[in-house]
Amino acid sequence: MNRRKNGTALVQTRPARLAMVALVLAATGALTATFVSSGGKGTADAATSLDQFVSIENVPPNVQNPRPAAGASTGRFTVDCGTNGNGKFSPDNPVAQPGIRNGAEHVHDFVGNLAITANSSNVDLDASGTTCRNGDKSSYFWPVVRIDKTVRSGKQVQQALAQTQPMVVCPSVGKRLRAVPAGARNTVDRLLAELDRQQAAANQRMTASRGRIDAGFNREVIDSLRARRAAMIKQISTTITAAGGNQPGLVSLVECDVSYDDMHARMPGSAHRASVNAAQAANPRIQCPTVRDKLPGVPDRALAEVNRNLDDLDRQISEANERLVTSRGQGGPAFVDNAILGPLRAKRVAVLNRIATAIGRQAPRPQGLEAFAPCTLDQAPSTPAA
């Protein structure tokens, strides 16, 4: 089980999050686990093999039991969050791959926090309701097992892999920044552009492994990118803070992965259909234009107000995503438009106007922010993109 509490990413080892992918690529018997994806949206790293995993039965016991003492903890707690009766499903992994859509490559059952996605911030999580009886807003999730009995060899997987170009996917830093002070905007834009160039260079390197999975090569590409990306992201955070801004750590955005997402569209027959059906089981979500990366440099005296309003935009999306879950099956075909998307647009217009006004008191008022008010329903497609 994975757990994320109040937006804090807990450590999860790479082998653990890659296990499902390894099963797909290595299976040669009667049953093959099937990926879940909407195609090209960012996935977990498939660069692994079964010999990288250690059977839990072979791990020696290493628990040290403390001596009893007065007032000591019993070492156990229980949180009753239900059994996913609300029907929240998602292929995201907000713990291992924050900021990467469909990072798990398989559907998860979710309980606890009702609005969590791969892009959730602390503000998102705090604004959401929960299925937990004690009000715990953590998110608890586990894989939904789906088995395609019609895949009887690895030949189909290998054929699909031969046509697949692996891609490096990384979380967007620009879309997660807080208000950037005017004095730091040019430097931050330059550093963000450098992050894009780094990712593009890594993708260029990945063309050398087209049609095959080379775990060592993939690890070399990702490790090299991670080192340069970590230095660049630290510089962005330092630049914003030095200019008077408030930029919490961005360490969760350092990690990138190698995606073989295009394989799904190339899997023949029922294996492809099973992947599509599983993807459709995932909940739709609210997709809104990002605002943080569209703002100009913010005057010092407007920073706090702009950040409060940016947080309000996050809360609004969180509340709308929660409503999608809790109102599932209600109303007619226009229910989402009239009851969720329409009110959300009106609230976003008001907040965007407040942001423009706050900046405009100290500098030229930004124009056209209202264009970022409308949101859409991001529904799993009927066919993954090729």
Buried (B, 14 or more C-beta within 10 A) or exposed (E): EBBBBEBEBEEBEBEEBBBBBBBBBBBEEEEBBBBBBBBBBBBBBBBBEEEEBEEEEEEEEEEEEEEEEEEEEEEEEEBEBEEBEBEBBBBBBBBBBBBBBBBBBBBBBBBBBBBBBBBBBEBBBBBBBBBBEEEBBBBBBEBBEBEBEBBBEBEBBEBBBEEBEBBBBBBBBBBBBBBBBBBBBEBBBEBBEBBEEBBEBBBEBBEEBEEEBBBEBBBEBBEBBBEBBBEBBBBBBEBBBEBBBEBEEBEBBBBBBBBBBBBBBBBEEBBBBBBBBBBBBBBBBBEBBEBBBBBEBBBEEBBEBBBBBBBBBBBBBBBBBBBBBBEEEEEEEEEBEEBBBBBBBEBBBEBBBBBBBBBBEBBEBBEEBEEBBBBBBBBBEEEBEE
